[in-house]
């Protein structure tokens, strides 16, 4: 088999449309070579790229049970974090945040400090 594939060759090899390949080249989603105006694909690069697209099937129920069993949640930490978030939402610009120094930079009515 040839080392470099044309768009037609690769569309047959992958079983997808030529227009899909041109779109992938335009978006630079697939490895390609540009020789003048010609687009070519190296078979070894395409095979490596295909291997990188592989998704592993994960049993979410078994994984979540394993995580919960091995890493029991710290309820006190979760509660403290949520309380801190609620308190942070309670401060408004009118009242300011705790520790903020008030009345700095205010002038008296005649314009002096």
Backbone as JSON, one array per atom type, in Angstrom:
{
  "sequence": "XXXXXXXXXXXXXXXXXXXXXXXXXXXXXXXXXXXXXXXXXXXXXXXXXXXXXXXXXXXXXXXXXXXXXXXXXXXXXXXXXXXXXXXXXXXXXXXXXXXXXXXXXXXXXXXXX",
  "N": [[0.84, -1.19, 0.0], [0.36, 2.34, -0.55], [2.44, 4.91, 0.86], [1.66, 7.59, 1.21], [-1.57, 8.97, 1.15], [-4.31, 9.94, -0.94], [-7.08, 12.25, -0.86], [-9.33, 10.86, -1.77], [-8.44, 8.19, -1.45], [-8.1, 8.11, 1.35], [-10.69, 8.67, 2.23], [-12.03, 6.37, 1.47], [-10.56, 4.52, 2.97], [-11.14, 5.31, 5.63], [-13.85, 5.35, 5.53], [-15.49, 7.59, 5.29], [-16.99, 10.68, 4.07], [-15.62, 12.62, 1.34], [-15.95, 15.37, 1.58], [-16.16, 15.65, 4.31], [-13.55, 15.06, 5.08], [-12.16, 17.21, 3.87], [-13.25, 19.28, 5.37], [-12.25, 18.62, 7.92], [-9.54, 18.95, 7.43], [-9.48, 21.68, 6.91], [-10.19, 22.68, 9.43], [-8.05, 21.78, 10.79], [-8.04, 19.32, 12.17], [-7.14, 16.84, 11.6], [-4.17, 15.02, 10.83], [-2.16, 16.16, 8.16], [-0.48, 16.68, 4.97], [0.67, 19.3, 2.96], [1.25, 19.69, -0.33], [2.16, 21.84, -2.47], [-0.77, 22.67, -3.97], [-1.98, 20.36, -3.34], [-3.41, 17.98, -1.12], [-2.23, 15.64, 1.11], [-2.07, 12.56, 2.95], [-0.35, 10.83, 5.44], [-0.19, 7.43, 5.96], [0.73, 6.17, 8.34], [0.61, 8.32, 10.16], [-2.14, 8.8, 10.17], [-3.11, 6.38, 11.21], [-2.02, 6.48, 13.81], [-3.31, 8.78, 14.72], [-5.98, 7.93, 14.69], [-5.87, 5.98, 16.72], [-5.59, 7.64, 18.89], [-8.11, 8.68, 19.15], [-9.66, 6.92, 20.45], [-12.12, 5.84, 22.77], [-12.58, 4.8, 26.07], [-14.76, 2.44, 27.55], [-16.63, 2.96, 30.41], [-17.84, 1.72, 33.42], [-20.0, 3.44, 35.15], [-21.47, 3.15, 37.54], [-20.09, 1.16, 39.0], [-17.62, 2.42, 39.25], [-18.29, 4.74, 40.72], [-19.22, 3.57, 43.1], [-16.83, 2.41, 44.0], [-15.27, 4.71, 44.44], [-16.73, 6.02, 46.46], [-16.63, 4.09, 48.44], [-13.87, 3.87, 48.99], [-13.07, 6.51, 49.47], [-14.39, 8.16, 51.72], [-16.67, 10.82, 52.12], [-15.88, 13.92, 53.76], [-17.96, 15.16, 55.88], [-18.08, 17.37, 57.65], [-16.21, 19.14, 56.52], [-17.45, 19.69, 54.08], [-19.79, 20.97, 54.94], [-18.74, 23.25, 56.26], [-17.54, 24.52, 54.09], [-19.78, 25.15, 52.49], [-21.17, 26.87, 54.22], [-19.35, 28.99, 54.36], [-19.48, 29.85, 51.71], [-22.13, 30.76, 51.57], [-22.08, 32.84, 53.44], [-20.31, 34.57, 52.17], [-21.86, 35.41, 50.06], [-23.65, 37.03, 51.35], [-22.67, 39.59, 51.83], [-22.86, 42.93, 50.8], [-22.21, 45.67, 48.52], [-23.06, 47.99, 49.82], [-22.78, 47.59, 52.58], [-20.26, 46.54, 52.75], [-17.29, 44.46, 52.96], [-16.12, 42.26, 55.57], [-13.58, 43.55, 57.74], [-12.93, 45.69, 56.21], [-11.77, 49.0, 55.94], [-13.45, 51.83, 56.95], [-14.62, 55.12, 56.04], [-12.33, 56.38, 55.01], [-10.74, 58.78, 53.05], [-12.86, 60.49, 52.83], [-14.26, 63.65, 52.44], [-14.79, 66.82, 54.06], [-17.52, 69.15, 54.03], [-16.52, 71.6, 53.02], [-14.5, 70.85, 51.26], [-12.0, 70.18, 52.21], [-9.75, 67.83, 53.79]],
  "CA": [[0.0, 0.0, 0.0], [1.1, 3.58, -0.65], [2.72, 5.58, 2.14], [0.83, 8.78, 1.24], [-2.91, 8.74, 0.62], [-5.06, 11.09, -1.43], [-8.37, 12.43, -0.17], [-10.19, 9.74, -2.17], [-7.94, 6.98, -0.79], [-8.37, 8.16, 2.79], [-12.13, 8.58, 2.47], [-12.36, 4.94, 1.39], [-9.9, 3.84, 4.09], [-11.86, 5.62, 6.87], [-15.29, 5.17, 5.32], [-16.2, 8.86, 5.47], [-17.11, 11.46, 2.84], [-14.51, 13.51, 0.98], [-16.24, 16.7, 2.12], [-15.83, 15.6, 5.74], [-12.09, 15.16, 5.17], [-11.76, 18.58, 3.57], [-13.64, 20.08, 6.54], [-11.3, 18.3, 8.98], [-8.27, 19.58, 7.04], [-9.67, 23.12, 7.1], [-10.19, 22.92, 10.88], [-6.8, 21.2, 11.29], [-8.4, 18.26, 13.11], [-6.55, 15.6, 11.12], [-2.82, 15.29, 10.33], [-2.08, 16.15, 6.69], [0.66, 17.33, 4.33], [0.26, 20.14, 1.84], [2.28, 19.7, -1.37], [1.57, 22.8, -3.4], [-2.21, 22.75, -3.71], [-2.46, 19.01, -3.08], [-3.46, 17.54, 0.27], [-1.89, 14.21, 1.23], [-2.11, 12.02, 4.3], [0.56, 9.71, 5.67], [-0.97, 6.36, 6.57], [1.19, 5.97, 9.73], [0.07, 9.43, 10.95], [-3.59, 8.6, 10.3], [-3.33, 5.26, 12.14], [-1.73, 6.98, 15.16], [-4.38, 9.73, 15.05], [-7.18, 7.12, 14.97], [-5.68, 5.37, 18.04], [-5.8, 8.7, 19.89], [-9.54, 9.0, 19.25], [-10.33, 5.8, 21.11], [-12.74, 6.1, 24.06], [-12.74, 3.61, 26.9], [-16.07, 2.3, 28.14], [-16.49, 2.96, 31.86], [-19.04, 1.41, 34.18], [-20.07, 4.54, 36.11], [-21.96, 2.69, 38.84], [-19.01, 0.48, 39.71], [-16.59, 3.41, 39.57], [-18.77, 5.6, 41.8], [-19.21, 2.77, 44.33], [-15.45, 2.28, 44.42], [-14.82, 6.0, 44.96], [-17.4, 6.27, 47.74], [-16.15, 3.1, 49.4], [-12.48, 4.16, 49.34], [-12.87, 7.9, 49.85], [-15.62, 8.62, 52.35], [-16.66, 12.28, 52.14], [-15.77, 14.58, 55.05], [-19.18, 15.96, 55.98], [-17.79, 18.65, 58.31], [-15.53, 20.0, 55.54], [-18.46, 20.1, 53.09], [-20.69, 21.93, 55.6], [-18.0, 24.5, 56.47], [-17.35, 25.15, 52.78], [-21.06, 25.71, 52.07], [-21.46, 28.01, 55.09], [-18.48, 30.08, 53.92], [-20.01, 30.37, 50.44], [-23.36, 31.51, 51.85], [-21.68, 34.08, 54.1], [-19.69, 35.44, 51.16], [-22.93, 35.99, 49.25], [-24.44, 37.94, 52.18], [-22.1, 40.93, 51.88], [-23.21, 43.76, 49.66], [-21.35, 46.86, 48.46], [-23.54, 49.0, 50.77], [-22.25, 47.32, 53.91], [-18.85, 46.2, 52.61], [-16.81, 43.15, 53.42], [-15.51, 42.36, 56.89], [-12.19, 43.96, 57.74], [-12.76, 46.85, 55.34], [-11.66, 50.24, 56.71], [-14.45, 52.78, 56.46], [-14.47, 56.56, 56.21], [-11.08, 56.91, 54.51], [-10.87, 59.53, 51.81], [-14.06, 61.33, 52.79], [-13.96, 65.07, 52.65], [-15.82, 67.6, 54.71], [-18.32, 69.88, 53.07], [-15.79, 72.69, 52.37], [-13.55, 70.32, 50.32], [-10.75, 69.8, 52.86], [-9.76, 66.5, 54.42]],
  "C": [[0.89, 1.25, 0.0], [1.31, 4.2, 0.73], [1.85, 6.82, 2.3], [-0.49, 8.51, 0.53], [-3.51, 10.03, 0.12], [-6.34, 11.2, -0.61], [-9.3, 11.27, -0.5], [-9.76, 8.44, -1.47], [-8.31, 6.97, 0.69], [-9.86, 8.09, 3.1], [-12.6, 7.13, 2.38], [-11.78, 4.19, 2.59], [-10.67, 4.05, 5.41], [-13.36, 5.41, 6.76], [-16.08, 6.44, 5.6], [-16.17, 9.63, 4.15], [-15.87, 12.32, 2.61], [-14.71, 14.89, 1.59], [-15.93, 16.76, 3.61], [-14.32, 15.71, 5.94], [-11.61, 16.58, 4.89], [-12.1, 19.51, 4.74], [-12.64, 19.86, 7.68], [-9.93, 18.91, 8.69], [-8.36, 21.08, 7.29], [-9.6, 23.49, 8.58], [-8.93, 22.4, 11.57], [-7.05, 20.17, 12.39], [-7.74, 16.93, 12.76], [-5.14, 15.9, 10.6], [-2.75, 15.17, 8.8], [-0.81, 16.85, 6.24], [0.12, 18.12, 3.16], [1.44, 20.21, 0.87], [1.74, 20.59, -2.49], [0.11, 22.99, -3.04], [-2.79, 21.4, -3.33], [-2.41, 18.7, -1.58], [-3.2, 16.05, 0.29], [-1.84, 13.83, 2.7], [-1.14, 10.85, 4.39], [-0.18, 8.65, 6.47], [-0.58, 6.13, 8.03], [0.65, 7.06, 10.65], [-1.42, 9.25, 11.2], [-3.88, 7.48, 11.29], [-3.07, 5.69, 13.58], [-2.82, 7.93, 15.63], [-5.66, 8.97, 15.43], [-7.06, 6.48, 16.36], [-5.91, 6.39, 19.15], [-7.26, 9.07, 20.07], [-10.33, 7.95, 20.01], [-10.87, 6.23, 22.48], [-12.9, 4.78, 24.8], [-14.16, 3.61, 27.48], [-15.88, 2.15, 29.65], [-17.84, 2.64, 32.48], [-19.13, 2.43, 35.31], [-20.55, 4.09, 37.48], [-20.85, 2.03, 39.64], [-17.93, 1.47, 40.12], [-17.03, 4.3, 40.72], [-18.81, 4.84, 43.13], [-17.8, 2.64, 44.89], [-14.93, 3.57, 45.03], [-15.43, 6.27, 46.33], [-16.87, 5.32, 48.81], [-14.74, 3.45, 49.89], [-12.28, 5.55, 49.9], [-14.17, 8.44, 50.44], [-15.58, 10.15, 52.47], [-16.59, 12.81, 53.58], [-16.94, 15.56, 55.16], [-18.9, 17.32, 56.59], [-17.12, 19.63, 57.34], [-16.53, 20.54, 54.52], [-19.38, 21.16, 53.68], [-19.99, 23.27, 55.79], [-17.81, 25.24, 55.15], [-18.64, 25.83, 52.31], [-21.44, 26.91, 52.92], [-20.63, 29.22, 54.66], [-18.99, 30.69, 52.61], [-21.26, 31.21, 50.67], [-23.02, 32.84, 52.51], [-21.09, 35.06, 53.1], [-20.75, 36.1, 50.29], [-23.72, 37.04, 50.01], [-23.91, 39.35, 52.23], [-22.44, 41.68, 50.62], [-22.3, 44.98, 49.63], [-21.77, 47.94, 49.47], [-22.89, 48.81, 52.13], [-20.77, 46.93, 53.88], [-18.52, 44.82, 53.13], [-16.18, 43.32, 54.79], [-14.03, 42.74, 56.79], [-11.92, 45.17, 56.87], [-12.72, 48.11, 56.2], [-12.6, 51.25, 56.09], [-14.01, 54.21, 56.72], [-13.09, 57.08, 55.81], [-11.34, 57.65, 53.21], [-12.13, 60.37, 51.73], [-13.68, 62.77, 53.14], [-15.09, 65.72, 53.41], [-16.47, 68.49, 53.67], [-17.55, 71.03, 52.38], [-14.68, 72.19, 51.44], [-12.21, 69.93, 50.92], [-10.89, 68.42, 53.46], [-9.91, 66.6, 55.91]]
}
